[in-house]
């Protein structure tokens, strides 16, 4: 366990992801906490995390969260399903006083949205392999038919800024066509990159299929933890978002800003 840290209400909230996907969670945080400042760090140089071993994912996550804390962040959101599963429990032991939030696939609201639905959980291969997702699905297996689907290659579209178009549509059709034919009631976006391709998924599956992601829940949880720790900013001005990326290029930072405004 590390020594206790003192946090300043005027300090920013740190948001970490393996790349661009966590900006979907950041958007919800900016909406719910418009006066807070945020620092976003994306590790695009090491993306995708979803094909790495758990030990490597944990090491990368701890390294980059430590950097955010050194920048003075008063709270951390690990806005990556894969990194959450691999590292958040360890980091809660390292920094027990830190407001720390991960992300979780929105399986519960999808299951409760109708009577015994057919639910697809789309996630990275690493998230599908991890016990945390299987334990979550097991909680609701009596109430729905739930299938976890690994989606290798999908997050790379977002990393390139390719969030729509015929190439993406063809990729999704090949990856998920069998589930379209079989019929699905709800889709859970189990990777924070996937909300950026939500419209393409809706086009493939049709308007009757409901799509769920957990970004808003993570944002609400962060606000609750900051409030409980008396760390809500005293500022009434519009907050500011600072972007960093391990691929240190102006194109990456420009893409971050574009995704935040989508």
Protein Blocks (a to p, Z undefined) as FASTA:
>chain_A
ZZdddddfkbccddddfblmmmmmmmmmmmmmmmbccdddddfklpcfklmcfklmmmmm
mmmmmmmmmnopabdcdfbfklmmmmmmmmmmmmmmbccdddddfkklmmmmpghiaddd
dddfklmmpmklmmmmmmmmmmoccdddddehklmmmmnopagdjklmmmmmmmmmmmmm
nopabdcdfbfklmmmmmmmmmmnopklccddfklmmmmmmmmmmmmnopacfbfbdcdd
ddddfblcfklmmmmmmmmmZZ
